Every structure is written in structure tokens, then in C-alpha cells.
Amino acid sequence: MSTQTASGPSDVCLLVEGGYPYLLGGVSSWTDSFIRSFPDKRFSLVAFTTSDQERTRKFDLPANVERIVDVPIDACPPGRL
């Protein structure tokens, strides 16, 4: 699990699966537009991925994204679910 940290609580936490900000496509583009449409809100992202998914960002994150937590869902240690 990787984390980009920020101080203080966010206004909005988005749970995103398999896409934003690592893949281009309709849902990822919508997510980016949604975040950008609320520049006065601070966002945290929880990105559910798979361990073999490349985690190279395809989007330049807006300034109001303060934190990203990557959660590879197929790499959970036994007994942790």
C-alpha cells in the first residue's frame, strides 16, 4: 500500500477501482472532471488496484487532491479480510 500524505482531514474521500489516476478512459476522465469542478474541496483518493497493475499516473492530479492511498486488493495477507 502506498500513500501520499497531507495534513488535516479531507473534505471528500473517493474510492476508485482500477482506473483513476492510473488508466485513461471514461470513468477516469469523469473522476478527474468531477474533482476539478470542486476546487474549493480537498480530496483524498483510495485507489483499489491489483498488484500487477502499473501504477504510473496518466493524469496530472489537480492541486486539490491531497492524498492517494493505493490498495492492491489481491495482495492482502491471509486473515486480513
C-alpha positions as CSV (number, residue, x, y, z in Angstrom):
1,M,0.0,0.0,0.0
2,S,1.5,3.4,-1.0
3,T,0.4,6.7,0.5
4,Q,0.8,10.3,-0.5
5,T,0.2,12.2,2.8
6,A,-1.2,15.6,3.6
7,S,-2.0,17.3,6.9
8,G,-5.6,17.6,8.2
9,P,-8.8,15.9,7.1
10,S,-10.0,16.0,3.5
11,D,-13.5,17.2,2.6
12,V,-14.2,14.3,0.2
13,C,-12.8,10.8,0.1
14,L,-13.3,9.0,-3.3
15,L,-13.0,5.2,-3.5
16,V,-11.9,4.4,-7.1
17,E,-11.5,1.0,-8.6
18,G,-8.9,0.1,-11.2
19,G,-8.8,3.4,-13.0
20,Y,-8.1,6.9,-11.9
21,P,-5.4,8.2,-11.9
22,Y,-3.6,5.2,-13.5
23,L,-5.7,4.4,-16.6
24,L,-7.3,6.5,-19.3
25,G,-11.0,6.1,-20.0
26,G,-14.5,7.3,-19.5
27,V,-14.8,6.7,-15.7
28,S,-11.3,8.1,-15.1
29,S,-12.0,11.2,-17.2
30,W,-15.3,11.7,-15.3
31,T,-13.5,11.4,-12.0
32,D,-10.8,13.9,-13.0
33,S,-13.5,16.4,-14.2
34,F,-15.5,15.8,-11.0
35,I,-12.6,16.6,-8.8
36,R,-11.7,19.7,-10.9
37,S,-15.2,21.0,-10.7
38,F,-14.8,21.5,-6.9
39,P,-11.6,23.4,-6.5
40,D,-12.6,24.6,-3.0
41,K,-12.8,21.0,-1.7
42,R,-9.9,18.9,-0.6
43,F,-9.9,15.3,-1.9
44,S,-8.4,12.0,-0.7
45,L,-8.4,9.0,-3.1
46,V,-8.4,5.4,-2.2
47,A,-7.4,3.6,-5.4
48,F,-8.2,-0.1,-5.4
49,T,-5.8,-1.9,-7.8
50,T,-4.3,-5.3,-8.5
51,S,-0.7,-6.0,-7.6
52,D,0.2,-6.4,-11.3
53,Q,-1.4,-3.1,-12.4
54,E,1.1,-0.5,-13.4
55,R,0.8,2.5,-11.1
56,T,2.1,5.2,-13.4
57,R,-0.2,8.2,-13.3
58,K,-1.9,9.0,-16.6
59,F,-3.5,12.2,-15.2
60,D,-1.8,15.3,-13.7
61,L,-3.6,15.5,-10.4
62,P,-5.4,18.7,-9.6
63,A,-4.0,20.7,-6.7
64,N,-7.0,19.8,-4.5
65,V,-6.0,16.1,-4.4
66,E,-4.2,15.9,-1.2
67,R,-3.7,12.2,-0.6
68,I,-3.7,9.0,-2.6
69,V,-3.7,5.5,-0.9
70,D,-3.1,2.6,-3.2
71,V,-4.7,-0.7,-2.0
72,P,-3.8,-3.7,-4.1
73,I,-6.8,-6.0,-3.4
74,D,-5.2,-9.2,-4.5
75,A,-2.1,-8.8,-2.2
76,C,-3.9,-8.8,1.2
77,P,-2.1,-11.1,3.7
78,P,-4.1,-14.2,4.8
79,G,-6.6,-13.5,7.6
80,R,-6.7,-9.7,7.0
81,L,-10.0,-9.5,5.2
